[in-house]
């Protein structure tokens, strides 16, 4: 997008940013070297909502997430319904959205490619009015994620070994949760599961494709119910993801749903929203917002059926 101005919201506490010793000035220089105009906000002392409001008030047409997936989701929540566009730099631990958009995972390559990227429209999910770009998980996973947060910023061997011990201790002590799943068009049912996830569009199978989506605009939620998770299941699921046939695992139930409500006897539940652990009121009401978010991405590859680079009838209906 030649001549476009960028406003970068940088998370200086991101483990990847710290590991690269990337400074705000250094990031700005990388944009200048690519011939791009950019302002960099890396003020960790200012509350994040205020930083997002500042970004929305900037004259820049593109707001750039320079952090993890949580940073991208927070920016996306503000951008929806505006005339601004989201761009994502691969500066997180997982870089899930960057991977799904086929962004270069090398930082300099990603910045250099921004000028030629296209504006696309993608779906977003909502839970109790909160936006998510990837998935929301309840059960076993949020507890593990909380342990990971305690080690954020540490890359030493002892921290990694400590997390592995923590993970297997949590796995050995984990208990199933009982929830009622009320999917649109189906009768409500009670399930006991190790974890339940609701994803914005479906995760694909394929060799070494971990939580990867080729479609970001199919307009469906996907429900994943992990009925059990012992050590054997863990290794078999992991192997299945590597080999590309994890969806057939007998511990996992999968279905596409237009909307779903999850109820529990608890008044609140810990959930993981795009990698960030939060507490939400129950019931959890999930919906999909088709083509609600404008993003910058490389020209869509052939396997992406609908890049939606220009408004079409479906886009106009979704945004009406």
N, C-alpha and C positions, 0 to 999 in steps of 0.2 A: 504494500500500500504506500506508494511513493508520496512524500510530503506529509505523511501522517505523523502526528505528535503522540508521544507515549508518556504516560505517568506510571511509574513503577512503585508498587508497594512491596517493600523488601522486608523479609523477616530475618533480622540479623542473628536470631537465636536458632535458626534452622541448622540442624546438624551438618547438612551438606554445605551450607554457606560458611559455617565455622571451619569445616574440614578443608575448604578451598582457600581459606583466609581472604574471602571476597569482601571488599569494602564498598560502601556506596560510591565513592569516587572511582574505584576500579570498575564497577558495573557501568557507571555513566560513561567512562572512557571506552568500554567495549561497544556501547551503542554509538558513540561518536565515530569510532573506527569503522563501523558498518554504515556510516552516513545517515544515522537516525538521530532525531532530536528527542531527548528524554529528560524528565525530572525524576529524581529518586528520593523516595520517602523511606527512611530506615530508622525513624524515631521510635525506638522501643519504649521510651518513657511516656509516650502519649497513648492513652487508651485506644485500642484498635478500632472501635466504632468511630472515634473522632478522625482517625487516619482515613478510614473509608469515606467518611463524609467529605473530607478534604479532597480525596481523589475524585469523587463525584462532581465536585465544584470546579475542578481543574478544566482548562480549555482542551485538554487532550481527548482525542476520540477513542483511544485505546488504553485501557487500564491493564497493567501487566502484573501478574502474580509472580513474585520472586521469593518463593518459599515452598512449603509443602502443600498437600492437597487441601488441608484445612484453610490455608490462606486463599486458595483459588475459590473454594466454596463460599467463603465470607464475601469476597469481591463479587462473585456471581450473584449472590442474594441481592446486592445493591444495584447491580447493572440491569437486572431483569425489568423490563418495562421502560427503560431509558433508551437514548440513542447511542450509548457507548458500547464498546466491544471488549471482550475479555481476551487477553493473550496469556499464555502460561509458559514460564521458563522452567527447565528441568532442574530445579534446585531442591526438590524434596527427597525423602527417603525412597518412596515407591514411584512417584511421578506417574500415577495412574492415568490422569486425564491427558497429560502430555503424550504418553504412549498410545492411548486410544485415538488421539488426534494425529498420530504419526509424526509428531514433532521430532526433530533431531535431538538426541539425548546428550550431545556435546553442547556445552553452553555457548561457545563462540559460533558454532554452526547454527544453533537455534536463533541467536540474535541476528546473524547474517541473513537468515531466511525470512525474517519477519516482513521485510519490504515486499516480498513477492507472494506472501500468503493471501489466501482468500477468506472473505467473511462467510461463515456458515452459521446455520441455526441448528441447535441441538436441544433435546429434551432435558428437563430437570424433574427430579422427584421432590415431593413434599411430605413431611411428617409433622402433623399438628401445626401446619403453617410454616415449618422450617424447611428451607431448601437443602437438598443434597444432590450431588452430582454423580456419586458412585453407588453407595449402599449404606443402609442402616442395619446394625446388628445388635441383637439382644442375646443374653445368655452367657456362655463361656467366654466369648471373645472380648467384651469390654473390660473384664477383669485383667486379662492379659495385656491389653492396650494400656491400662493404668500403670502396670508394672514397667512397660516400655517407657512411659512418660517420665518415670522417676529416674531413668538413665539417659534422658535426652541430653545431647551435647557431649556424652562420653563415648569414646571409641576405643578405649584401652581393652586389652584382653580380659582383665578381671571383670569389667562391666559386661562384656559379652557372655562370659561364662556364668556370671551371676544371673543374667536374664534367662539363659538356657535352664539353669537350675530352677528359677522361679516358674518358668513355663511348665516344666514337667511336674513340679509340685502342685501347681494349679490344676493340671490335667488329672492328676491322681485323686485330687480332692473334689473335682467338679461334680455338681449335681444337676439333674435335669430340671428344667422349669416347665410348669404347666400353664399354657396359654390357650385362649380361644381365638381361632382364626376365622374371621368373617370376610371372605372374599366376595367381591361383587359378582352376582349371578350364581352363587353357590350357597348351600346350607352351612351355617356356622358349625365348626367342629373344634373339639378340644384335643390338643396334642401335648405330649410330653416330649421335650426335645432338649438336646444339649445346647443348641443355638438356633436362632431363626434370623434370616437376613432377608431384607427387601432391597432389590437392586433396581437402579434406573437403567432399563434395557438389559439384555441377557449377556452373560459371560460366555465366551466361546470355548470350544474344545480346540485342541491343536497342540502340536509338539511344543512343550515348554511355554505354553501360553497361560500365565498365571493371572487370573482376574483381568482378562483382556476382552474388550468389546469391539467388534467390527462395525456395529450399528449403534449410533447415538441418537437416532431419530426414528426408531420403530414405534414409539408411542405406547410402550407397555412397561409395567412393573414386572419383575420376576421374583417369585417367592422361593426361597431355599430353606428347607427344614432339615437340620442335621439331627437325625433321630438318636444317634449315639456317637461317642468319640472316645474310644480307648486307644491304647498305643498301636494296636494292629490297624485300626481304622485310620489313624493318623498317617502311618507309613503308606498304607494302600492308597489313600486319597492323594498324598503327595506324589507317589509314583504315578498315579493316574493323571495328575496334572502335567507331570513331565512328559508322559507318553501320549497324552491327548485323549484320554477316554474316562475322565473323572465323573461325567454326568451319570454314568450307569452304576455308580457305587450304591450298594443296597442300603447304606446308612443315610442316603441323601434323597429327599423328595423335592422335585422341582416343578413349578408351574408358572405360566404367564397369567397375570391378572390385570384388569384395568384399574382396580382400586382394592384396598384391603384394610380392615381394621383388626388390630390385635388387642385383646383384653386380658387382664390378669386380676387376681385377687388383691394385688398391690395397688396402691394409689399412685406410686411413682416407680420408674424403672431406670436403671443405668443403661444407656445405649451408646453405641459407637457410631458417630455420624462422620463419614469420610475421614476416618482415622482419629477423630477427636471424641473423647468420652464426655457425655453430658447426662443430666438427669431430666427426664421428661415426664409429664403427667400421663397417666393411663386413663382411657384407652389411647393407643397410638393409631392415628388415622392417616393412611398413606394414599397419595394420589400422584398422578403423572401430569406434568404440564408440557404438552407437545410443543417443540420448536420455540421454547420460551427464551432461550439464551443465545446471543450472538457471540461467536468466538472466531479468532484467527487461527487458521490451520493451513498446512500445505495443501496443494491441489489434491482433491480426493482421488485415491487409487481406485482401480476398477472394482475391487471387492466391496467398496462402499456404495450401495445401490442408490442412495439419494443424498448427495452432498448438499443440496438446497443452497446453492450459491446465490441464486436470485429468488425473490419472493414468488411463490406459486400459489395456487388456490388453497392447498393444505396449510401453508404458512399463514395466509391471510385469515383463514378460519381459526387457526390456533391462537392468533394474536388479537382476534376481534374481542 
